[in-house]
Amino acid sequence: MAINTEMVGQTFGPFPHDYTFRDLELFALGCGAGIDGKDGLEYLNEGDERNPQLKVLPMYGAMLIVDSAVTRTIDYGYNYAGSLHWGFDIKFHQPITKMADHIETHVKLEGLYDRGEGRGLLAQHIGDSYDSDGNLLFTNESWDCLIYDGGWGGPKPPKDIVDMPERPADVEVSERIPENQALIYRLSGDYHPQHIDWDYAAGNDQPRPILHAISYAGVVMRHAINAFVPGEPERIKRFKTRITSPVLPGTTLTTKLWKVGEGELRFMLVDSDAEETGAKPHLNWGIIEFD
């Protein structure tokens, strides 16, 4: 199927999303909250299920644009088997405070870019998510890499440069990713078979199903909140990252955080033994902003 460039500039949706406090808790579990039965309980302990009160892990907003309904609806002729999340930049206009609500997301296909034969196509989406009162909650610029669709003659992708500190990180936090974390996270709405089907993973030269990028980005967000705004996730205003390699469940990861200014961090996520093995980072050129 040819790449349908006429879809560029079109806005799709609204894509509806209804949630209760249980969905907020499930998402947090899929990002490793409560991994030791203690850390992150502010996202998991509703207190009284009849009148639940939770803190909401802000990464929840990033999930809405990579929901399976979105990725299958905005089909410009790509090979679904080669769809990988490339990166995203989400701005949090106001936190989720309702424990149950209806969110609608409008997604614009902002651009399609050609990295060249064998290197894939980059797709740029911009999604605005609104609560039931019409309040803008999040704006998410999300990028996908379609690894089998390069070389179609499209424009080259824009450059995106993020300066990273050349000094040891101010904070490092290590965490082992449980083998079943992808199985939990997928219940938040990303049902791509690469996260559960072992035969599918083998067909893509992976030794096992890989973890969702939003899940391990959520791990980084938890670590940053704990280190710089403990107990106040609503202070997070921006989270930007490039997804530079997949994560295999069972791996021990280390979040590296640098404070570069008032309310601004840089980060990367690496294997805990990366210095010995030379493994690529999983997330790189990361920015977190908070008030």
Salt bridges, closest charged atoms under 4 A:
ASP18 OD1 - HIS102 ND1 2.64
ASP39 OD2 - ARG222 NH2 3.05
ASP48 OD2 - ARG50 NH2 2.91
ASP89 OD2 - LYS91 NZ 3.67
ASP89 OD2 - ARG238 NH2 2.80
ASP101 OD2 - LYS98 NZ 3.66
GLU104 OE2 - HIS102 NE2 3.00
GLU110 OE1 - LYS108 NZ 3.37
ASP133 OD2 - LYS98 NZ 2.65
ASP144 OD2 - HIS125 ND1 3.94
ASP160 OD2 - LYS240 NZ 2.65
ASP170 OD1 - ARG167 NH1 2.91
GLU175 OE1 - ARG222 NH2 2.97
GLU175 OE1 - HIS223 NE2 2.82
GLU179 OE2 - ARG176 NH2 2.54
GLU232 OE1 - ARG235 NH1 3.07
GLU234 OE1 - LYS55 NZ 3.29
GLU264 OE2 - ARG266 NH1 2.55
ASP271 OD1 - HIS282 NE2 2.45
GLU275 OE2 - LYS256 NZ 3.95
GLU289 OE2 - ARG238 NH1 3.17
ASP291 OD1 - ARG235 NE 3.50
ASP291 OD2 - LYS237 NZ 3.58
